[in-house]
Amino acid sequence: MTDRHLLCLYPWLALGGADKFNLDMIACLTDYGWRVTIVTTQPGLHHWRDDFARLTDDIIDLTMYRPEEYPAQLTEIIRSHSIDCVLVSHSSVGYELLPYLRAHLPHITYVAYCHFVEPIWGDGGYPRMGLTFAPVLDLQIVSSHTLKQWMCERGADNDRIAVVRPTLTRRSGTLPATTGRSCDHSWGSHNRRRLCYSWRALSVRSSRCWP
């Protein structure tokens, strides 16, 4: 059993392609010995909570607290769970909490994963938020070279964005060597935990988002 512990900041555990990606990612990581804590940041019906609970019993709803309590509560969760890496994926609240977390827990590795550009929301959606909060992220992982190019054309640091294809498999298969090399090459400081995973399980919302 590994001592690696990942905290995932997700908006919800609902029905959808991004959520299927999250479920498959956690299934794969737990096969390889990771411990995973999930923190959801939006109220709503978590239709797939039971499916996630089969993989980890550590699921926390941040919305049980008042919004002004989010920073302190999340900091305490990270400290009490001995988290090594925080992964933000498509959570606006998660992105907005990053500067506070970085200031109070600078030894943690902070990573974001983006699926696609959203042309009709937020001037690009979550990739645009990734650009805004890039200074407090160690690495951003995207699902395609086209998405990386979109971010780089808008000022992102090419060396701080990793493109990871859907190549991880469950324990019944193997972890491709290319994925391991991507992790070792891309993830920051020597003593930081490393994780790279990608899955495209979404319908294409814009033909420009994928190669």
LOROMI-102888 format. One record per residue: residue number from 0; residue in three letters; x, y, z of N, C-alpha, C in turn. Coordinates in pm, whole numbers, plus 50000, padded with zeros to 5 digits. Layout:
REC    n  res     nu     nv     nw    cau    cav    caw     cu     cv     cw
REC  NUM  ala      X      Y      Z      X      Y      Z      X      Y      Z
...
//
This chain:
REC    n  res     nu     nv     nw    cau    cav    caw     cu     cv     cw
REC    0  met  50084  49880  50000  50000  50000  50000  50087  50124  50000
REC    1  thr  50059  50217  49910  50136  50340  49901  50087  50442  50004
REC    2  asp  50169  50542  50030  50127  50649  50119  50080  50771  50041
REC    3  arg  50066  50759  49910  50025  50871  49827  49876  50901  49847
REC    4  his  49844  51027  49870  49705  51064  49901  49668  51186  49819
REC    5  leu  49567  51170  49736  49518  51273  49645  49385  51329  49696
REC    6  leu  49371  51461  49691  49242  51524  49717  49189  51581  49587
REC    7  cys  49068  51541  49550  49004  51586  49427  48896  51687  49460
REC    8  leu  48906  51805  49401  48804  51908  49414  48716  51903  49290
REC    9  tyr  48595  51851  49307  48499  51839  49198  48375  51921  49232
REC   10  pro  48303  51969  49132  48179  52042  49163  48072  51952  49223
REC   11  trp  48060  51831  49168  47956  51738  49211  47989  51598  49164
REC   12  leu  47905  51504  49200  47919  51366  49155  47792  51331  49079
REC   13  ala  47774  51396  48966  47650  51387  48891  47668  51297  48769
REC   14  leu  47565  51291  48686  47571  51214  48562  47633  51300  48454
REC   15  gly  47735  51250  48388  47798  51326  48281  47932  51268  48242
REC   16  gly  47981  51312  48127  48107  51260  48077  48225  51294  48166
REC   17  ala  48231  51419  48216  48341  51457  48304  48338  51375  48432
REC   18  asp  48220  51346  48481  48207  51269  48604  48244  51122  48581
REC   19  lys  48215  51071  48462  48259  50935  48428  48411  50929  48424
REC   20  phe  48472  51033  48369  48619  51043  48372  48670  51039  48515
REC   21  asn  48609  51119  48603  48652  51123  48742  48641  50986  48807
REC   22  leu  48532  50918  48781  48510  50785  48838  48615  50687  48789
REC   23  asp  48641  50687  48660  48740  50595  48604  48881  50628  48653
REC   24  met  48912  50757  48666  49043  50797  48714  49067  50746  48855
REC   25  ile  48969  50764  48943  48985  50721  49082  48993  50569  49090
REC   26  ala  48914  50499  49009  48923  50353  49006  49062  50307  48969
REC   27  cys  49120  50373  48870  49254  50337  48826  49358  50368  48934
REC   28  leu  49347  50485  48993  49445  50524  49094  49440  50434  49217
REC   29  thr  49320  50399  49260  49311  50310  49377  49366  50172  49345
REC   30  asp  49353  50129  49221  49415  50002  49180  49566  50008  49199
REC   31  tyr  49623  50125  49178  49767  50140  49190  49810  50191  49328
REC   32  gly  49720  50184  49424  49757  50208  49562  49737  50347  49616
REC   33  trp  49683  50438  49534  49657  50572  49585  49539  50572  49681
REC   34  arg  49544  50657  49781  49427  50692  49860  49368  50820  49803
REC   35  val  49235  50830  49802  49169  50944  49740  49063  51000  49833
REC   36  thr  49066  51130  49851  48960  51205  49919  48892  51294  49817
REC   37  ile  48760  51295  49816  48683  51378  49724  48614  51488  49804
REC   38  val  48627  51611  49756  48555  51723  49814  48470  51786  49704
REC   39  thr  48339  51788  49723  48249  51849  49626  48221  51993  49668
REC   40  thr  48203  52081  49568  48198  52224  49595  48069  52291  49552
REC   41  gln  47976  52216  49494  47849  52273  49452  47734  52191  49510
REC   42  pro  47628  52258  49556  47511  52183  49603  47439  52117  49486
REC   43  gly  47368  52013  49514  47294  51945  49408  47280  51798  49439
REC   44  leu  47217  51728  49347  47198  51585  49361  47322  51514  49309
REC   45  his  47386  51437  49395  47507  51363  49358  47466  51222  49317
REC   46  his  47418  51210  49194  47358  51085  49148  47457  50968  49152
REC   47  trp  47584  50996  49133  47683  50888  49128  47761  50874  49259
REC   48  arg  47711  50931  49365  47784  50924  49492  47809  50779  49532
REC   49  asp  47710  50693  49517  47728  50553  49557  47839  50486  49476
REC   50  asp  47850  50522  49348  47955  50464  49265  48092  50510  49313
REC   51  phe  48105  50638  49346  48231  50688  49398  48261  50629  49535
REC   52  ala  48156  50606  49614  48175  50554  49749  48227  50410  49748
REC   53  arg  48208  50339  49638  48265  50205  49627  48417  50209  49614
REC   54  leu  48468  50324  49574  48613  50340  49554  48679  50412  49670
REC   55  thr  48607  50503  49734  48659  50574  49851  48543  50610  49942
REC   56  asp  48561  50589  50070  48458  50628  50166  48483  50767  50221
REC   57  asp  48578  50836  50162  48617  50969  50210  48565  51074  50114
REC   58  ile  48435  51104  50123  48369  51202  50037  48309  51310  50125
REC   59  ile  48349  51433  50100  48311  51545  50186  48241  51651  50101
REC   60  asp  48126  51697  50151  48051  51802  50083  48087  51935  50146
REC   61  leu  48163  52017  50074  48207  52144  50130  48090  52240  50154
REC   62  thr  47979  52218  50081  47866  52309  50094  47789  52290  50224
REC   63  met  47830  52196  50307  47768  52185  50440  47813  52302  50530
REC   64  tyr  47918  52372  50485  47967  52488  50559  47922  52616  50489
REC   65  arg  47931  52726  50559  47905  52857  50497  48020  52891  50403
REC   66  pro  47992  52961  50293  48098  52993  50197  48219  53060  50259
REC   67  glu  48199  53146  50356  48313  53213  50419  48399  53116  50500
REC   68  glu  48347  52998  50528  48422  52898  50602  48501  52803  50511
REC   69  tyr  48476  52811  50381  48539  52716  50288  48691  52713  50299
REC   70  pro  48759  52828  50297  48906  52822  50299  48960  52751  50422
REC   71  ala  48912  52787  50539  48964  52726  50662  48927  52579  50671
REC   72  gln  48806  52543  50630  48762  52404  50638  48842  52316  50541
REC   73  leu  48864  52366  50422  48940  52287  50325  49086  52272  50368
REC   74  thr  49141  52377  50425  49277  52368  50477  49287  52261  50586
REC   75  glu  49188  52258  50674  49188  52158  50781  49173  52017  50725
REC   76  ile  49091  52001  50622  49075  51869  50559  49208  51821  50503
REC   77  ile  49279  51909  50434  49407  51873  50374  49508  51835  50482
REC   78  arg  49514  51914  50588  49608  51885  50696  49574  51755  50767
REC   79  ser  49448  51736  50802  49409  51620  50881  49417  51490  50802
REC   80  his  49410  51498  50669  49417  51379  50585  49557  51356  50528
REC   81  ser  49652  51440  50563  49790  51427  50513  49793  51418  50360
REC   82  ile  49728  51513  50297  49719  51517  50151  49854  51555  50091
REC   83  asp  49891  51485  49983  50013  51516  49909  49988  51605  49787
REC   84  cys  49872  51585  49724  49843  51652  49597  49697  51691  49593
REC   85  val  49669  51812  49547  49532  51860  49527  49508  51874  49378
REC   86  leu  49402  51810  49330  49363  51815  49190  49230  51887  49178
REC   87  val  49228  51997  49102  49105  52071  49075  49059  52036  48935
REC   88  ser  48933  52001  48921  48880  51971  48788  48740  52029  48775
REC   89  his  48729  52131  48692  48600  52192  48656  48521  52237  48778
REC   90  ser  48590  52290  48878  48526  52348  48995  48569  52493  49009
REC   91  ser  48476  52585  48987  48507  52727  49002  48550  52759  49144
REC   92  val  48480  52703  49242  48515  52725  49382  48656  52672  49408
REC   93  gly  48686  52555  49352  48819  52498  49371  48929  52589  49320
REC   94  tyr  48911  52643  49200  49011  52736  49146  49025  52858  49236
REC   95  glu  48913  52913  49280  48918  53036  49359  48982  53016  49496
REC   96  leu  48982  52893  49545  49044  52863  49674  49195  52839  49662
REC   97  leu  49245  52822  49542  49386  52788  49525  49483  52889  49585
REC   98  pro  49465  53021  49566  49561  53114  49626  49569  53101  49778
REC   99  tyr  49455  53082  49843  49454  53065  49988  49528  52937  50027
REC  100  leu  49498  52829  49956  49564  52701  49987  49714  52710  49965
REC  101  arg  49754  52771  49856  49897  52784  49827  49968  52866  49935
REC  102  ala  49901  52970  49984  49962  53056  50085  49977  52984  50219
REC  103  his  49879  52899  50253  49880  52834  50384  49941  52694  50381
REC  104  leu  49943  52632  50264  49999  52497  50252  50091  52492  50129
REC  105  pro  50203  52561  50135  50288  52573  50016  50360  52445  49977
REC  106  his  50365  52346  50065  50438  52223  50036  50355  52125  49954
REC  107  ile  50226  52151  49939  50138  52062  49863  50156  52087  49713
REC  108  thr  50142  51982  49633  50140  51996  49487  49998  52028  49441
REC  109  tyr  49984  52129  49358  49853  52172  49308  49848  52155  49156
REC  110  val  49745  52084  49114  49731  52047  48973  49587  52073  48930
REC  111  ala  49568  52107  48803  49434  52122  48748  49422  52036  48623
REC  112  tyr  49302  51985  48603  49275  51909  48481  49158  51973  48407
REC  113  cys  49174  51997  48275  49069  52055  48191  49035  51962  48077
REC  114  his  48905  51951  48053  48858  51865  47945  48849  51938  47811
REC  115  phe  48797  52062  47813  48763  52127  47687  48748  52277  47708
REC  116  val  48751  52349  47597  48720  52493  47597  48568  52508  47591
REC  117  glu  48517  52599  47671  48374  52631  47669  48356  52768  47604
REC  118  pro  48323  52773  47475  48322  52902  47404  48210  52997  47445
REC  119  ile  48107  52946  47512  47993  53034  47543  47985  53069  47691
REC  120  trp  48088  53035  47767  48087  53067  47911  48227  53106  47957
REC  121  gly  48234  53218  48024  48357  53259  48091  48477  53278  48000
REC  122  asp  48451  53319  47875  48562  53344  47782  48654  53223  47769
REC  123  gly  48594  53106  47763  48672  52982  47747  48647  52880  47855
REC  124  gly  48578  52920  47960  48544  52825  48065  48661  52794  48157
REC  125  tyr  48676  52668  48192  48778  52630  48290  48922  52646  48241
REC  126  pro  48950  52625  48113  49086  52659  48067  49120  52806  48091
REC  127  arg  49022  52895  48077  49046  53036  48106  49074  53055  48255
REC  128  met  49004  52982  48341  49033  52990  48484  49173  52936  48512
REC  129  gly  49212  52833  48436  49347  52781  48451  49452  52886  48419
REC  130  leu  49426  52970  48320  49518  53079  48288  49524  53180  48403
REC  131  thr  49408  53211  48459  49403  53309  48566  49479  53262  48690
REC  132  phe  49466  53134  48722  49525  53082  48846  49654  53004  48821
REC  133  ala  49711  53017  48703  49835  52947  48672  49948  52974  48771
REC  134  pro  49962  53096  48825  50074  53121  48917  50072  53034  49043
REC  135  val  49956  52982  49081  49949  52901  49203  49933  52752  49172
REC  136  leu  49948  52715  49046  49941  52575  49005  50081  52525  48968
REC  137  asp  50113  52402  49011  50239  52342  48972  50233  52290  48829
REC  138  leu  50117  52243  48790  50102  52184  48657  49956  52187  48618
REC  139  gln  49932  52206  48487  49797  52190  48434  49800  52076  48333
REC  140  ile  49702  51989  48343  49691  51874  48253  49570  51896  48164
REC  141  val  49588  51879  48036  49479  51896  47941  49467  51771  47855
REC  142  ser  49354  51760  47789  49321  51636  47719  49366  51632  47574
REC  143  ser  49416  51742  47521  49457  51742  47380  49561  51850  47355
REC  144  his  49636  51833  47247  49732  51935  47206  49660  52061  47160
REC  145  thr  49540  52046  47105  49464  52162  47061  49427  52249  47180
REC  146  leu  49387  52188  47288  49354  52263  47408  49478  52329  47467
REC  147  lys  49590  52259  47467  49714  52320  47513  49749  52440  47426
REC  148  gln  49736  52426  47297  49767  52537  47206  49676  52656  47235
REC  149  trp  49549  52630  47260  49454  52738  47291  49502  52815  47413
REC  150  met  49548  52744  47515  49594  52810  47637  49725  52885  47615
REC  151  cys  49816  52822  47540  49945  52887  47515  49929  53014  47432
REC  152  glu  49837  53013  47339  49812  53133  47258  49760  53248  47342
REC  153  arg  49712  53216  47460  49657  53318  47550  49748  53343  47670
REC  154  gly  49873  53301  47659  49971  53338  47758  50019  53230  47852
REC  155  ala  49969  53107  47839  50013  53001  47928  50157  52961  47899
REC  156  asp  50225  52913  48002  50362  52864  47991  50359  52724  47933
REC  157  asn  50416  52708  47816  50416  52578  47748  50471  52466  47835
REC  158  asp  50572  52496  47915  50638  52394  47996  50558  52354  48119
REC  159  arg  50450  52426  48149  50371  52396  48268  50234  52340  48232
REC  160  ile  50221  52294  48107  50098  52228  48064  50134  52093  48005
REC  161  ala  50076  51989  48058  50100  51854  48008  49978  51803  47934
REC  162  val  50001  51740  47821  49895  51673  47746  49905  51524  47776
REC  163  val  49799  51469  47830  49799  51327  47867  49680  51259  47800
REC  164  arg  49710  51162  47717  49607  51089  47645  49538  50986  47735
REC  165  pro  49425  50934  47694  49354  50832  47774  49426  50698  47766
REC  166  thr  49531  50681  47849  49615  50563  47835  49625  50477  47960
REC  167  leu  49574  50522  48075  49578  50437  48192  49473  50328  48184
REC  168  thr  49504  50212  48240  49409  50103  48247  49397  50058  48391
REC  169  arg  49297  49975  48416  49281  49920  48550  49392  49822  48580
REC  170  arg  49399  49772  48703  49506  49683  48746  49514  49558  48657
REC  171  ser  49402  49521  48594  49404  49404  48506  49490  49427  48383
REC  172  gly  49517  49554  48353  49604  49586  48241  49738  49634  48291
REC  173  thr  49793  49733  48221  49924  49784  48258  49922  49935  48257
REC  174  leu  50016  49994  48324  50036  50139  48319  50138  50167  48210
REC  175  pro  50097  50230  48100  50190  50251  47989  50311  50332  48032
REC  176  ala  50425  50295  47976  50550  50362  48012  50546  50509  47975
REC  177  thr  50475  50545  47867  50470  50685  47826  50406  50771  47932
REC  178  thr  50303  50719  48000  50238  50795  48106  50334  50818  48220
REC  179  gly  50408  50716  48259  50504  50731  48367  50610  50834  48333
REC  180  arg  50659  50833  48210  50760  50930  48171  50703  51072  48176
REC  181  ser  50576  51086  48133  50515  51218  48138  50511  51270  48280
REC  182  cys  50474  51183  48374  50468  51225  48514  50605  51268  48563
REC  183  asp  50707  51184  48542  50839  51213  48597  50898  51338  48536
REC  184  his  50869  51361  48410  50929  51476  48342  50860  51607  48380
REC  185  ser  50729  51600  48404  50651  51722  48409  50625  51777  48548
REC  186  trp  50634  51695  48650  50582  51737  48779  50690  51792  48868
REC  187  gly  50712  51922  48860  50782  52007  48953  50892  51951  49040
REC  188  ser  50889  51992  49165  51001  51975  49256  51028  51829  49287
REC  189  his  51149  51802  49333  51196  51665  49350  51113  51585  49449
REC  190  asn  51067  51647  49555  50999  51573  49659  50848  51578  49648
REC  191  arg  50798  51621  49535  50654  51631  49517  50597  51502  49462
REC  192  arg  50471  51473  49499  50403  51355  49448  50365  51378  49303
REC  193  arg  50353  51270  49228  50328  51282  49085  50205  51203  49044
REC  194  leu  50128  51261  48952  50008  51196  48901  49977  51253  48764
REC  195  cys  49955  51166  48666  49905  51210  48537  49803  51109  48488
REC  196  tyr  49688  51160  48446  49584  51071  48395  49490  51152  48309
REC  197  ser  49439  51092  48205  49342  51162  48122  49242  51063  48065
REC  198  trp  49122  51116  48039  49018  51032  47980  48923  51122  47903
REC  199  arg  48893  51089  47780  48797  51167  47704  48668  51089  47695
REC  200  ala  48573  51126  47780  48444  51058  47782  48332  51157  47761
REC  201  leu  48361  51269  47698  48263  51373  47678  48230  51387  47530
REC  202  ser  48107  51427  47503  48075  51465  47367  48150  51593  47334
REC  203  val  48193  51606  47213  48268  51724  47172  48173  51842  47162
REC  204  arg  48203  51947  47239  48117  52064  47237  48159  52165  47132
REC  205  ser  48284  52161  47094  48331  52251  46990  48436  52177  46910
REC  206  ser  48425  52182  46779  48518  52106  46695  48661  52157  46710
REC  207  arg  48678  52278  46765  48812  52333  46783  48880  52280  46907
REC  208  cys  48809  52207  46992  48865  52166  47121  48951  52041  47111
REC  209  trp  48937  51964  47006  49005  51835  46997  49084  51828  46867
REC  210  pro  49192  51754  46866  49267  51741  46740  49192  51657  46640
//
